[in-house]
Amino acid sequence: MNPESGFDSLQRSSLSLVDDVGVVFFDDRKIYRAISEASCPQVRVLFECGLVERLVTAGLIPPTAISKKSIAEWPMVVEHERIQPVLYPYEWSPEMLRSAALCVLAVNEVANEYGYELKDAHPYNVVFDRSRPLYVDFGSIVQRASNAAWRAEEEFVDRYYYMLKLVERGFDSIYKHAFLLCGTGLSGIDLAMVTNRGYHLLGRGVTRKVLKAISIYKNGPLTPESVIRARIPNPLLAGFATFFLRTRGLPFRRLKYASLRKKILSLNLTRKSMWSGYHHEAGFYDEAGEIKLTPRMEWVARTAERLSPVSILELAGNQGILSRSLAKVKGVRQVVCTDYDPHAIDQLLLRSKPGDNVFMGCFDFMVDARESLTRERAARLRSDLVIALAVTHHLTLSQQFSLYSVLKTISSYTRKHVIVEFMPLGLWDGKSAPPIPSWYNEEWFAREFEKFFTVLERVQLEENRIAYLGAVLPASEPR
């Protein structure tokens, strides 16, 4: 780094692994893409031709400009507005993935008008700025190889359309884990065999050959002649194959954006789950569809206003009724609403309005071995105030988690304060409840709570809801 350039505090992105355009760095405010000397001409053209301005104006990429600053050894630096926090594809609900897919299609369609296309189409190239998806892999915009094909179409269909098809078919668990292991989702063969019974009956070997043939046919204009001749030793047959694959107007080859967009929009992702309709059914909306908080939630909102947090994280926030209201509290810059139910987060996305300052993520904050080992997500989403309402009784009574582990996990997400509810009647639904174990009482809850937090306030909000407001202990280890 060059200290005189003001970039001495930059960090290199751990996700900047394969990028022939340059290297990605970041600080608290911006993302900086250091451009290699070989890529400088093509990058300048992207700005000069008007493509970058068009994408920014359309709200498809973050504000982007050639930086006046420099990084040693790199002849050009492009800077982007940094979106924080980042919620990764394995933390997206199905509607978030659908929204991201439509964003990628729109970016590629606009790029085509200027003679460019996206060479990569995986979801890790998209981030959500609140409820709005933005394409962020600037280095993926390259000159179009052929007017008859899109080099990333197959990747796009696998990573978006077929992943959403999994949800439509009810494979929620496969969908939830698909982007976690390596970030690229499932292989085309796996997706085909899961979502299409015909391929399942054909078997893996035959399916691989069929998909390969389809890929070669659809991407014929992009296939180098040397590759064709390497696959077909006979010169006469290789020449015929080359001619055939280069022929224009062959059926089922030309990409039709309207058709692909329609297929994605037509997928039925709506499913009734245990909690997906909770906020709607519980009367949190008035007749005009506006949010109507209960007295209990109004207390939380008033308490948040009194605490003056800059950032708020709601765990198990369902459709985000409270989060959307907290986003309007004076001084709050960032609210993140999370829930383990993908269909509840779907509703949050679909009901969000342009002015709602709410990020959203779909994950179970307790059932995640990777997070238990790394605490990466806790560090990424750490906020001034963490709210966990009406969830500890489910975790301790239904799922058998120790209260110690639940509160320890909650404490890892906060810098300053928490609001956690204790449900003295246990799993009571307003009419009845299973028997409550002898150890389940408020004394037990308070004792465990004070291992991680100083109790600032205890308020009985309803018959079965007692709110504990706490300040996180300064020590790294609980009492």
Secondary structure, DSSP 4 states (H G I P E B T S, - for coil): --GGGT-TT-EE-TT--S-SSEEEEE-SSEEEEEEPGGGHHHHHHHHHTTHHHHHHHTTSS--EEE-SS-BTTBSEEEEEEPPSS---GGG--HHHHHHHHHHHHHHHHHHHHTTEEES---GGGEEEETTEEEE--GGGEEE-S-TT--TTHHHHIIIIIHHHHHHHTT-HHHHHHTTTSSSS-S-HHHHHHHH-HHHHHH-HHHHHHHHHHHHHHHTGGGS-HHHHHHH---HHHHHHHHHHHH-TT-TT-S--HHHHHHHHHH-------TTTTHHHHTT-B-TTS-B---HHHHHHHHHHHHH--SEEEEET-TT-HHHHHHTTSTT--EEEEEES-HHHHHHHHHH--TT--EEEEE--SSS-HHHHHH-HHHHHH-EEEEEE-S-HHIIIIIS---HHHHHHHHHHTEEEEEEEEE-TTTT--SS--PPPPTT-SHHHHHHHHTTTEEEEEEEEEETTEEEEEEEE-SSSS--
